[in-house]
Amino acid sequence: MKTNIILFICSLFLVACNSEKAVTVFESPDKSIQLEFNLGTNKTPFYKASYNNKSVIDSSQLGIIREDANFYNDLKIIGISKPKLVSDSYTMLQGKRKDISYTANQYTVELQNEKGDLMNIIFQLSNDGIAFRYQFPESSNDIKYIVEEKTTYKFNENTKAWLQPMSKAKTGWANTNPSYEEHYQMGIPVAEKSPIGEGWVYPALFNTDNTWVLISETALNENYCGSRLKYNDTASALQVTFPQKEEIFPDGALNPESKLPWFTPWRIITIGSLKTVTESTLGTDLADKAIDLDTSFIKSGLSSWSWVLLKDDFTTFETSMKFIDYAADMHWPYCLIDADWDTKIGYEKIKELADYAKTKNVKLILWYNSSGSWNTTPYHPKGKLLTHKDRVEEFTKLNNIGIAGLKVDFFGGDGQSMIAYYHGILKDAAAHKLTVNFHGATLPRGWQRTYPNLLTTEAIKGEEFITFGQETADLQPSHCAMLPFTRNVFDPMDFTPMVLDSIPNITRKTTAAFELALPVLFLSGIQHIAEIPEGMAKQPQFVIDYLKDIPTNWDDSKFIEGYPGKHAIMARKKGDTWFIVGINGDNEPKAFDLDLSFVNQKDGFIILEDASGFQQNPIKATDKLTVTMKAHDGFVMKF
């Protein structure tokens, strides 16, 4: 009897040991990030993530349910690859860094369901985070349909989150939602439900035990829908979810469907300090490589724009001439002409404007309404981009007129058919050498790498909303101080920044120095400047000169100081010149001792604001430089 008990205890010990061995550990090249993978209850895949030996994401589920097959439970591991070092080097025409290198350890887990169908999960661990995607490696002649993605992210209950609510589709002005223009909830409990009830959009920022985590997706192709996060009470975790039923191109697909083989988008989890998260390029590292394209027509820079402060009545030939001259005087390469130009000005007169702008070394961008029947927007040109044939016809006209790019507004959501519509516009615009700005649109998810002609995308509650109501203006300081750590980390953001003078019928809460910092603080391949000629004429010459020479495509970027919603100080480099800018989102003064040793003792200047207005002072970039900002204030430096 005693011998049998000993044998039973030994057998339990061996089972425990074997169970422990079944857990597979994946590591980043520097071993700071680890991911545990195994099959759990009901043979469902799960993972855990840690950073510097501290748990970051607890047991979280993985899996896909297809209409024809279950890849969520009752799975069998049939193989796990040894680590494979993958690397990539690429160049970005816009963004926080020009020349980028990516290195990661890749692991492929091969799974089989009860029917014998195959699914792989590909993990890539870099020193700044984790990426994974699903792959269906078999071939099929018929289309497969994904019903649900079971990916979850489980944080401990003390985790704080910075999240933008997803809006209800077909609500808001002229049924234009979702436009990804809700105010972020800041520092909320991770389990808090979205106030609108439709979950949260990417990127999603978390702080767990003093480690920062940013979750997003990239490499979203025509064969998948855009996703978002929704808290799952049963799993006590955020789950990847699909769009609302209304978020489709007319008669198009909502959820993912494709023939096999089939890759899903990358799920990306950036992990580390706030500096690591802010400086990361995972969103483009994992994006699809650039299409074959002669990029010589693509130019980044600033643009004049009448609509944001002057609104509809000033879309006229005369105003457009004035803003072309304004762009030329400021050495800005672009002038944007907004909605209803096709009737208020007309194609023939637009050609006159384009010809005139060319003599001033300025290029024109024209606004388009993307809409078909999915909303009731009255603005036009409308319905001219719906098909490939439509786009070829319209883009050929724009080529003949001499237009450089288009701003396309009022999209309809994240359904797979709507995502395919974005890709169609980008491909056809590239073929006609036109740059693109998506407005009232989804997060681009790395498309700016795949299609270098995509200069920017809105997907944020930007400057135009500040002009619409005092409530948004009151929230601007903290809102702007949060964006470099969330929305704008990976993808260009068309906030349309900077009013130095005044906004009609609005009491601005920010100082002019705060506003002056925004075109460098925010990343966008093109910055549509909100300030108009009359407001610019009131500024000191040194401010005007500073604004004549602001790049929007950077060689390097560095995080200096910051906390989401509180303050943000960033450094950006172009050639041998460093721009360092900061804003204070709080309603109290702050002083910062900045380490500027990376600038190498260069002479430069700082522009800030006192009771008498803007002041420019010479400074030297020393190892420690103290800068003080008033409430809702800012500064810019140039070395």
C-alpha positions as CSV (number, residue, x, y, z in Angstrom):
1,M,0.0,0.0,0.0
2,K,2.8,2.4,1.0
3,T,4.6,1.6,-2.3
4,N,1.5,2.3,-4.3
5,I,1.1,5.7,-2.6
6,I,4.7,6.6,-3.4
7,L,4.3,5.5,-7.0
8,F,1.1,7.6,-7.3
9,I,2.8,10.7,-5.9
10,C,5.7,10.2,-8.3
11,S,3.4,9.9,-11.2
12,L,1.6,13.2,-10.2
13,F,5.1,14.8,-10.0
14,L,6.0,13.6,-13.5
15,V,2.6,14.8,-14.9
16,A,3.3,18.2,-13.3
17,C,6.8,18.3,-14.8
18,N,5.5,17.4,-18.2
19,S,2.8,20.0,-18.0
20,E,5.3,22.6,-17.1
21,K,7.5,21.6,-20.0
22,A,4.5,22.0,-22.3
23,V,4.7,25.8,-21.7
24,T,6.8,27.3,-24.5
25,V,8.7,30.5,-23.8
26,F,9.5,32.9,-26.6
27,E,12.0,35.8,-26.1
28,S,13.0,39.1,-27.7
29,P,16.6,39.3,-28.9
30,D,17.6,41.1,-25.7
31,K,15.5,38.8,-23.5
32,S,13.7,41.7,-21.9
33,I,10.3,40.6,-23.3
34,Q,9.1,37.0,-22.9
35,L,5.9,35.3,-24.1
36,E,4.6,32.0,-22.7
37,F,2.5,30.0,-25.0
38,N,0.5,26.8,-24.3
39,L,-2.9,25.2,-24.7
40,G,-5.1,25.7,-21.7
41,T,-8.7,24.7,-20.8
42,N,-10.5,23.0,-23.6
43,K,-7.2,23.0,-25.5
44,T,-7.6,26.7,-26.3
45,P,-4.3,28.6,-27.1
46,F,-3.3,31.2,-24.6
47,Y,-0.3,33.4,-24.0
48,K,1.2,35.5,-21.2
49,A,3.6,38.4,-21.7
50,S,6.3,39.7,-19.3
51,Y,8.7,42.6,-19.4
52,N,12.0,42.4,-17.4
53,N,10.6,39.4,-15.5
54,K,7.4,41.2,-14.5
55,S,4.0,40.2,-15.7
56,V,2.5,42.6,-18.2
57,I,-0.4,40.6,-19.8
58,D,-1.9,37.7,-17.9
59,S,-3.3,34.5,-19.5
60,S,-5.0,35.7,-22.6
61,Q,-6.8,33.6,-25.2
62,L,-6.0,33.2,-28.9
63,G,-8.0,31.7,-31.7
64,I,-10.3,32.2,-34.7
65,I,-13.7,30.8,-35.4
66,R,-14.4,30.3,-39.1
67,E,-17.9,29.5,-40.5
68,D,-16.5,26.2,-41.6
69,A,-14.0,25.4,-38.9
70,N,-13.2,26.0,-35.2
71,F,-9.7,27.2,-34.4
72,Y,-10.4,28.2,-30.8
73,N,-10.7,25.0,-28.8
74,D,-9.9,21.3,-29.1
75,L,-6.7,22.2,-30.9
76,K,-3.5,20.2,-31.1
77,I,0.0,21.6,-31.3
78,I,1.8,19.8,-34.2
79,G,4.9,21.9,-34.2
80,I,6.7,24.9,-32.8
81,S,9.6,26.4,-34.7
82,K,12.9,27.3,-33.3
83,P,13.5,31.0,-33.1
84,K,14.3,32.6,-36.4
85,L,16.0,36.0,-36.5
86,V,14.1,38.2,-38.9
87,S,15.2,41.7,-39.8
88,D,14.2,44.5,-42.1
89,S,15.5,47.9,-43.1
90,Y,13.3,50.5,-44.9
91,T,12.9,54.2,-45.5
92,M,9.9,56.3,-44.7
93,L,9.1,59.5,-46.6
94,Q,7.3,60.9,-43.6
95,G,7.0,60.2,-39.9
96,K,9.2,60.2,-36.8
97,R,12.2,58.5,-38.5
98,K,13.5,58.2,-42.0
99,D,15.8,55.2,-41.9
100,I,14.4,52.3,-39.8
101,S,15.7,48.9,-38.9
102,Y,13.7,46.1,-37.3
103,T,14.9,42.9,-35.7
104,A,12.9,40.3,-34.0
105,N,12.8,36.6,-33.1
106,Q,10.1,34.8,-35.0
107,Y,8.3,31.7,-33.7
108,T,5.6,29.8,-35.6
109,V,3.2,27.6,-33.7
110,E,1.4,25.0,-36.0
111,L,-2.0,24.0,-34.8
112,Q,-4.6,21.5,-36.0
113,N,-8.2,21.3,-35.1
114,E,-10.3,18.1,-34.6
115,K,-11.2,18.0,-38.4
116,G,-7.5,18.1,-39.3
117,D,-7.6,21.8,-40.6
118,L,-4.5,23.8,-40.0
119,M,-3.8,27.2,-38.5
120,N,-0.5,28.8,-37.6
121,I,0.1,31.6,-35.2
122,I,3.2,33.6,-36.0
123,F,4.9,35.5,-33.2
124,Q,7.6,38.1,-33.6
125,L,9.3,39.5,-30.5
126,S,11.4,42.6,-30.9
127,N,13.1,44.5,-28.1
128,D,10.2,47.0,-28.1
129,G,7.2,44.6,-28.2
130,I,5.3,41.6,-29.5
131,A,3.5,41.1,-32.8
132,F,1.4,38.1,-33.8
133,R,-0.9,37.1,-36.6
134,Y,-2.9,34.1,-37.7
135,Q,-2.2,32.2,-40.9
136,F,-4.3,29.6,-42.7
137,P,-1.6,27.8,-44.7
138,E,-3.8,25.5,-46.8
139,S,-5.3,26.3,-50.2
140,S,-8.9,26.6,-51.2
141,N,-10.9,27.4,-54.2
142,D,-13.9,28.6,-52.1
143,I,-14.2,31.6,-49.9
144,K,-13.8,31.1,-46.1
145,Y,-15.6,33.3,-43.6
146,I,-14.4,34.4,-40.2
147,V,-17.2,34.7,-37.7
148,E,-15.2,35.8,-34.6
149,E,-11.6,36.5,-33.5
150,K,-11.0,35.3,-30.0
151,T,-7.8,37.3,-29.4
152,T,-7.8,38.9,-25.9
153,Y,-5.5,41.1,-23.8
154,K,-5.9,40.5,-20.0
155,F,-4.4,43.1,-17.7
156,N,-4.4,43.1,-13.9
157,E,-7.2,45.1,-12.3
158,N,-5.0,48.0,-11.2
159,T,-4.1,48.8,-14.9
160,K,-5.0,52.3,-16.1
161,A,-6.0,52.9,-19.7
162,W,-6.2,55.8,-22.2
163,L,-8.9,54.9,-24.7
164,Q,-11.0,56.5,-27.4
165,P,-14.6,55.2,-27.5
166,M,-15.9,53.7,-30.8
167,S,-18.9,55.7,-32.0
168,K,-22.3,54.2,-33.0
169,A,-22.4,53.8,-36.8
170,K,-24.7,56.0,-38.7
171,T,-25.1,58.5,-35.9
172,G,-23.9,62.1,-35.6
173,W,-24.2,64.9,-38.2
174,A,-25.6,63.5,-41.4
175,N,-25.0,60.0,-40.2
176,T,-21.3,60.3,-40.7
177,N,-20.1,58.2,-37.7
178,P,-17.8,56.5,-37.3
179,S,-15.3,59.2,-37.8
180,Y,-13.0,58.2,-35.0
181,E,-13.4,61.7,-33.4
182,E,-14.5,60.9,-29.8
183,H,-12.6,62.3,-26.8
184,Y,-10.3,59.9,-25.2
185,Q,-11.0,58.6,-21.7
186,M,-7.8,59.1,-19.7
187,G,-6.4,57.1,-16.9
188,I,-9.5,55.0,-16.5
189,P,-9.7,51.4,-15.0
190,V,-9.0,48.8,-17.7
191,A,-12.3,47.1,-17.2
192,E,-14.4,50.3,-17.6
193,K,-17.0,50.0,-20.3
194,S,-17.1,52.4,-23.2
195,P,-19.7,55.1,-22.6
196,I,-21.1,54.6,-26.1
197,G,-21.2,50.8,-25.8
198,E,-19.2,49.9,-28.9
199,G,-15.8,49.4,-27.4
200,W,-12.6,51.2,-28.1
201,V,-10.5,52.1,-31.2
202,Y,-6.8,51.7,-31.7
203,P,-4.2,52.6,-30.5
204,A,-5.0,51.7,-26.9
205,L,-2.6,52.8,-24.2
206,F,-2.2,51.1,-20.8
207,N,0.0,51.5,-17.7
208,T,0.4,48.4,-15.6
209,D,2.7,48.3,-12.6
210,N,4.7,51.2,-14.2
211,T,5.1,49.5,-17.5
212,W,3.5,51.1,-20.6
213,V,1.8,49.0,-23.2
214,L,0.3,50.2,-26.5
215,I,-1.9,47.9,-28.5
216,S,-2.8,48.4,-32.2
217,E,-3.0,46.5,-35.5
218,T,-1.2,46.9,-38.8
219,A,-1.0,45.3,-42.2
220,L,-4.7,45.5,-42.7
221,N,-5.4,44.4,-46.2
222,E,-8.5,44.1,-48.4
223,N,-9.2,40.6,-47.1
224,Y,-9.9,41.6,-43.5
225,C,-12.0,44.1,-41.6
226,G,-10.7,46.8,-39.2
227,S,-11.1,45.7,-35.6
228,R,-11.4,47.3,-32.2
229,L,-11.4,46.3,-28.6
230,K,-14.3,45.5,-26.3
231,Y,-14.2,44.4,-22.7
232,N,-15.3,40.7,-22.3
233,D,-16.7,40.2,-18.8
234,T,-16.4,36.4,-19.0
235,A,-12.8,36.5,-19.9
236,S,-12.0,39.6,-17.8
237,A,-10.1,40.9,-20.7
238,L,-10.3,43.2,-23.7
239,Q,-11.2,41.2,-26.9
240,V,-10.6,42.0,-30.5
241,T,-14.0,42.5,-32.1
242,F,-15.4,43.2,-35.5
243,P,-17.4,46.3,-36.9
244,Q,-21.0,47.1,-36.5
245,K,-23.3,45.8,-39.3
246,E,-23.7,49.3,-40.8
247,E,-19.9,49.7,-41.5
248,I,-19.9,48.5,-45.1
249,F,-19.6,49.7,-48.6
250,P,-23.1,49.2,-50.1
251,D,-23.8,45.5,-50.6
252,G,-20.2,44.7,-49.5
253,A,-18.6,42.4,-46.9
254,L,-18.6,43.2,-43.2
255,N,-16.5,40.5,-41.6
256,P,-13.4,38.9,-43.0
257,E,-13.7,36.6,-46.0
258,S,-11.1,35.2,-48.3
259,K,-9.8,32.2,-50.1
260,L,-6.8,30.3,-48.6
261,P,-4.0,30.7,-47.9
262,W,-4.8,33.7,-45.7
263,F,-2.9,36.0,-43.3
264,T,-4.7,38.1,-40.7
265,P,-3.4,41.6,-39.8
266,W,-0.7,41.8,-37.2
267,R,-1.7,42.4,-33.6
268,I,1.0,44.6,-32.1
269,I,1.8,45.1,-28.4
270,T,4.5,47.7,-27.7
271,I,6.0,47.3,-24.2
272,G,8.4,49.2,-22.1
273,S,8.9,52.8,-20.8
274,L,6.9,55.7,-22.2
275,K,10.1,56.6,-24.1
276,T,10.2,53.1,-25.7
277,V,6.5,53.2,-26.6
278,T,6.7,56.8,-28.0
279,E,9.8,56.1,-30.1
280,S,8.7,52.7,-31.4
281,T,8.0,52.1,-35.1
282,L,6.3,48.7,-34.8
283,G,3.2,50.1,-36.6
284,T,5.3,50.4,-39.8
285,D,7.8,47.7,-39.1
286,L,5.1,45.1,-39.5
287,A,3.2,46.9,-42.3
288,D,3.4,45.6,-45.8
289,K,6.3,46.9,-47.8
290,A,5.8,49.8,-50.2
291,I,4.2,49.2,-53.5
292,D,6.4,49.6,-56.6
293,L,6.1,53.4,-57.1
294,D,8.1,56.3,-58.4
295,T,7.9,58.5,-55.4
296,S,9.5,61.6,-56.9
297,F,6.0,63.3,-57.0
298,I,5.6,63.0,-53.2
299,K,6.5,66.0,-51.2
300,S,5.8,66.6,-47.5
301,G,5.2,70.0,-46.0
302,L,2.8,72.6,-44.7
303,S,-0.4,73.8,-46.4
304,S,-2.6,76.9,-46.2
305,W,-6.3,76.2,-45.7
306,S,-9.2,78.6,-45.5
307,W,-12.1,76.4,-44.4
308,V,-11.2,75.7,-40.7
309,L,-11.6,79.3,-39.6
310,L,-13.6,80.8,-42.4
311,K,-15.9,77.9,-43.2
312,D,-18.1,77.3,-46.3
313,D,-18.7,80.8,-47.6
314,F,-15.0,81.4,-48.3
315,T,-14.6,78.5,-50.8
316,T,-14.2,81.0,-53.6
317,F,-11.8,81.8,-56.4
318,E,-10.7,85.1,-54.8
319,T,-10.1,83.4,-51.4
320,S,-8.2,80.6,-53.0
321,M,-5.9,83.1,-54.8
322,K,-5.3,84.8,-51.5
323,F,-4.4,81.5,-49.8
324,I,-2.1,80.5,-52.6
325,D,-0.2,83.8,-52.1
326,Y,-0.2,83.1,-48.4
327,A,1.4,79.6,-48.9
328,A,4.0,81.1,-51.3
329,D,4.9,83.9,-48.8
330,M,5.3,81.2,-46.1
331,H,7.3,78.9,-48.3
332,W,4.7,76.2,-47.8
333,P,4.3,73.7,-50.7
334,Y,0.5,73.3,-50.6
335,C,-2.8,75.1,-50.6
336,L,-6.0,73.0,-49.9
337,I,-9.3,74.0,-51.5
338,D,-12.2,72.5,-49.6
339,A,-15.7,71.3,-50.2
340,D,-18.0,72.4,-53.0
341,W,-15.2,73.8,-55.1
342,D,-16.6,72.0,-58.1
343,T,-19.7,74.4,-58.1
344,K,-18.4,77.4,-56.3
345,I,-15.3,77.7,-58.4
346,G,-15.6,75.0,-61.1
347,Y,-13.1,72.8,-62.9
348,E,-12.1,75.5,-65.4
349,K,-11.3,78.1,-62.8
350,I,-9.6,75.5,-60.6
351,K,-7.2,75.0,-63.6
352,E,-6.6,78.7,-63.5
353,L,-5.8,78.5,-59.9
354,A,-3.5,75.5,-60.4
355,D,-1.6,77.3,-63.2
356,Y,-1.3,80.4,-61.0
357,A,-0.1,78.4,-58.0
358,K,2.5,76.7,-60.1
359,T,4.1,80.1,-60.8
360,K,4.3,80.5,-57.1
361,N,5.8,77.1,-56.5
362,V,2.6,76.0,-54.7
363,K,0.6,72.9,-55.5
364,L,-3.2,72.5,-55.0
365,I,-5.0,69.8,-53.0
366,L,-8.8,69.3,-53.7
367,W,-11.4,68.0,-51.3
368,Y,-13.7,65.1,-52.2
369,N,-16.7,63.4,-50.5
370,S,-16.0,59.7,-50.5
371,S,-19.7,59.0,-49.8
372,G,-22.1,56.8,-51.6
373,S,-25.3,56.0,-49.8
374,W,-23.9,55.4,-46.4
375,N,-24.5,58.9,-45.1
376,T,-26.5,62.0,-46.0
377,T,-23.7,64.5,-46.4
378,P,-24.5,67.4,-48.8
379,Y,-21.0,68.4,-49.6
380,H,-19.5,67.7,-53.0
381,P,-17.9,66.5,-55.3
382,K,-19.7,63.4,-54.1
383,G,-19.9,59.9,-55.5
384,K,-17.0,60.4,-58.0
385,L,-14.6,57.8,-56.4
386,L,-16.9,54.8,-55.8
387,T,-15.5,52.5,-58.5
388,H,-12.1,52.0,-60.2
389,K,-13.7,53.4,-63.4
390,D,-14.9,56.5,-61.6
391,R,-11.6,57.1,-60.0
392,V,-9.6,56.7,-63.3
393,E,-11.9,59.2,-64.9
394,E,-11.7,61.8,-62.1
395,F,-8.0,61.3,-61.4
396,T,-7.2,61.8,-65.1
397,K,-9.1,65.1,-65.0
398,L,-7.0,66.1,-62.0
399,N,-3.8,65.2,-63.8
400,N,-4.9,67.4,-66.7
401,I,-5.7,70.3,-64.4
402,G,-2.4,70.0,-62.6
403,I,-3.6,69.0,-59.1
404,A,-1.1,67.4,-56.7
405,G,-3.4,65.6,-54.3
406,L,-6.8,65.0,-52.8
407,K,-8.4,65.1,-49.4
408,V,-11.2,62.4,-49.2
409,D,-13.8,62.8,-46.4
410,F,-16.8,60.9,-44.9
411,F,-16.0,57.2,-45.0
412,G,-18.3,54.6,-43.6
413,G,-16.5,52.4,-41.1
414,D,-14.2,49.4,-40.8
415,G,-16.1,46.6,-42.6
416,Q,-14.0,44.6,-45.0
417,S,-15.6,46.1,-48.1
418,M,-14.9,49.6,-46.7
419,I,-11.3,48.7,-46.1
420,A,-11.0,47.5,-49.7
421,Y,-12.4,50.9,-50.7
422,Y,-9.5,52.7,-49.0
423,H,-7.0,50.4,-50.8
424,G,-8.7,51.1,-54.1
425,I,-8.4,54.8,-53.7
426,L,-4.8,54.6,-52.6
427,K,-3.8,52.4,-55.5
428,D,-5.5,54.4,-58.2
429,A,-4.2,57.7,-56.7
430,A,-0.7,56.3,-56.8
431,A,-1.1,55.2,-60.4
432,H,-2.0,58.9,-61.2
433,K,0.7,60.4,-59.0
434,L,-1.7,61.9,-56.6
435,T,-1.1,62.3,-52.8
436,V,-3.9,61.4,-50.5
437,N,-5.3,62.6,-47.2
438,F,-8.1,60.6,-45.6
439,H,-10.5,62.7,-43.5
440,G,-13.5,61.4,-41.5
441,A,-11.7,58.1,-41.8
442,T,-10.3,55.1,-39.9
443,L,-6.8,54.8,-38.5
444,P,-4.4,54.0,-41.4
445,R,-2.6,51.1,-39.6
446,G,0.7,51.4,-41.4
447,W,-0.8,52.2,-44.9
448,Q,1.6,55.2,-45.2
449,R,4.5,52.7,-45.6
450,T,2.6,50.5,-48.1
451,Y,1.3,53.5,-50.1
452,P,3.9,56.3,-49.7
453,N,1.4,58.7,-51.4
454,L,-0.8,58.5,-48.3
455,L,0.5,61.6,-46.5
456,T,-1.9,61.7,-43.6
457,T,-5.3,60.7,-42.1
458,E,-7.6,62.5,-39.6
459,A,-9.1,59.9,-37.3
460,I,-9.0,62.4,-34.4
461,K,-11.0,65.1,-32.8
462,G,-8.9,67.9,-34.4
463,E,-8.8,71.7,-34.7
464,E,-12.1,71.9,-36.6
465,F,-13.9,70.6,-33.5
466,I,-12.3,73.3,-31.4
467,T,-13.9,75.9,-33.8
468,F,-17.3,74.2,-33.4
469,G,-17.8,74.5,-29.7
470,Q,-16.3,75.8,-26.4
471,E,-16.5,72.4,-24.7
472,T,-14.0,71.0,-27.1
473,A,-11.8,74.1,-26.8
474,D,-11.8,73.7,-23.0
475,L,-10.5,70.1,-23.4
476,Q,-7.8,70.9,-26.0
477,P,-4.8,71.3,-23.7
478,S,-5.0,67.8,-22.1
479,H,-6.2,66.3,-25.4
480,C,-3.2,67.6,-27.3
481,A,-0.8,66.5,-24.5
482,M,-2.2,62.9,-24.8
483,L,-2.0,62.4,-28.6
484,P,1.8,61.9,-29.0
485,F,1.4,58.8,-26.7
486,T,-1.7,57.3,-28.4
487,R,-3.2,58.2,-31.7
488,N,0.0,59.7,-33.2
489,V,2.5,57.1,-32.1
490,F,2.6,55.0,-35.3
491,D,0.3,56.8,-37.8
492,P,0.2,60.3,-39.3
493,M,-2.5,62.5,-37.8
494,D,-4.2,65.3,-39.7
495,F,-5.1,67.4,-36.6
496,T,-4.9,70.6,-38.8
497,P,-3.1,72.5,-36.0
498,M,-2.2,76.0,-34.9
499,V,-4.2,79.1,-34.3
500,L,-1.9,81.9,-33.1
501,D,-4.5,84.7,-33.1
502,S,-8.2,83.9,-32.5
503,I,-11.0,81.6,-33.3
504,P,-14.4,83.2,-34.0
505,N,-16.8,82.8,-31.1
506,I,-14.4,80.6,-29.1
507,T,-12.3,81.4,-26.1
508,R,-9.0,79.6,-26.7
509,K,-7.6,77.9,-23.6
510,T,-4.1,77.5,-25.0
511,T,-1.3,80.1,-25.3
512,A,0.0,81.0,-28.7
513,A,3.3,79.3,-27.7
514,F,1.4,76.1,-27.1
515,E,-0.1,76.4,-30.6
516,L,3.2,77.1,-32.1
517,A,4.6,73.8,-30.8
518,L,1.9,71.6,-32.4
519,P,3.1,71.4,-36.1
520,V,6.4,69.8,-34.8
521,L,4.9,67.9,-31.9
522,F,2.3,66.2,-34.1
523,L,3.4,63.8,-36.9
524,S,1.8,64.2,-40.3
525,G,3.2,64.1,-43.8
526,I,1.3,67.3,-44.5
527,Q,0.3,69.8,-41.9
528,H,-2.8,71.8,-42.9
529,I,-2.3,75.0,-40.9
530,A,-5.4,76.5,-39.4
531,E,-4.1,80.1,-39.0
532,I,-5.2,82.5,-41.8
533,P,-3.2,85.3,-43.4
534,E,-4.7,88.0,-41.1
535,G,-3.7,86.1,-38.0
536,M,-0.2,85.4,-39.3
537,A,0.4,89.0,-40.1
538,K,0.0,89.9,-36.4
539,Q,2.9,87.7,-35.4
540,P,6.5,88.8,-34.9
541,Q,8.8,88.3,-37.8
542,F,10.9,85.7,-35.9
543,V,7.7,83.5,-35.5
544,I,6.9,83.8,-39.2
545,D,10.5,82.9,-40.1
546,Y,10.3,79.9,-37.8
547,L,7.1,78.7,-39.6
548,K,8.7,79.1,-43.0
549,D,11.1,76.3,-42.3
550,I,9.3,73.4,-40.5
551,P,9.8,69.9,-41.9
552,T,7.2,67.2,-41.7
553,N,9.4,64.3,-42.6
554,W,11.9,63.7,-39.9
555,D,15.3,61.9,-39.8
556,D,15.0,61.1,-36.1
557,S,12.8,61.7,-33.1
558,K,13.4,61.5,-29.3
559,F,11.1,61.5,-26.3
560,I,12.3,64.0,-23.8
561,E,9.6,64.3,-21.1
562,G,5.9,63.6,-20.9
563,Y,2.9,61.9,-19.4
564,P,-0.3,61.3,-21.4
565,G,-2.7,64.2,-21.0
566,K,-0.3,66.2,-18.7
567,H,2.6,67.3,-20.8
568,A,4.7,66.3,-23.8
569,I,8.2,67.4,-24.8
570,M,9.7,65.9,-28.0
571,A,12.8,66.4,-30.1
572,R,12.8,65.9,-33.9
573,K,15.8,66.1,-36.2
574,K,16.0,67.1,-39.9
575,G,19.5,67.0,-41.4
576,D,21.8,68.7,-38.8
577,T,19.0,70.7,-37.2
578,W,17.1,69.7,-34.1
579,F,13.6,71.0,-33.2
580,I,12.6,70.6,-29.6
581,V,9.0,71.5,-28.6
582,G,6.8,71.1,-25.6
583,I,3.3,71.7,-24.3
584,N,1.8,71.8,-20.9
585,G,-1.7,70.2,-20.8
586,D,-2.3,71.1,-17.1
587,N,-3.8,74.2,-15.6
588,E,-0.7,75.0,-13.5
589,P,2.9,76.1,-14.3
590,K,5.6,73.5,-14.7
591,A,9.4,73.6,-14.8
592,F,11.5,70.9,-16.5
593,D,15.3,70.2,-16.4
594,L,15.9,68.9,-19.9
595,D,18.9,66.8,-20.9
596,L,19.9,68.1,-24.3
597,S,23.3,66.5,-24.5
598,F,22.3,64.7,-27.7
599,V,22.3,68.1,-29.5
600,N,26.0,68.5,-28.9
601,Q,26.3,72.0,-27.5
602,K,24.8,73.7,-30.5
603,D,23.7,77.3,-30.4
604,G,20.1,77.9,-31.0
605,F,17.0,79.8,-29.9
606,I,13.9,79.3,-27.9
607,I,10.5,80.9,-28.6
608,L,8.2,81.2,-25.6
609,E,5.5,83.6,-24.4
610,D,5.3,86.1,-21.6
611,A,2.8,88.8,-20.6
612,S,3.8,90.9,-23.6
613,G,3.6,88.1,-26.2
614,F,6.1,86.0,-28.0
615,Q,9.8,86.3,-27.1
616,Q,12.8,84.8,-28.8
617,N,16.0,84.2,-26.9
618,P,19.3,82.7,-27.8
619,I,20.3,79.5,-25.9
620,K,23.0,76.8,-26.0
621,A,22.1,73.1,-25.8
622,T,23.8,72.1,-22.6
623,D,23.4,68.8,-20.7
624,K,20.8,70.4,-18.5
625,L,18.5,73.3,-19.5
626,T,15.6,74.4,-17.4
627,V,12.4,75.4,-19.2
628,T,9.3,76.8,-17.5
629,M,5.8,76.6,-19.0
630,K,2.8,78.5,-17.7
631,A,-0.6,76.7,-17.5
632,H,-1.6,75.5,-21.0
633,D,1.6,76.9,-22.4
634,G,4.3,75.7,-24.7
635,F,7.7,76.5,-26.3
636,V,9.8,75.7,-29.4
637,M,13.5,75.5,-29.7
638,K,15.7,75.2,-32.8
639,F,19.4,74.3,-32.9
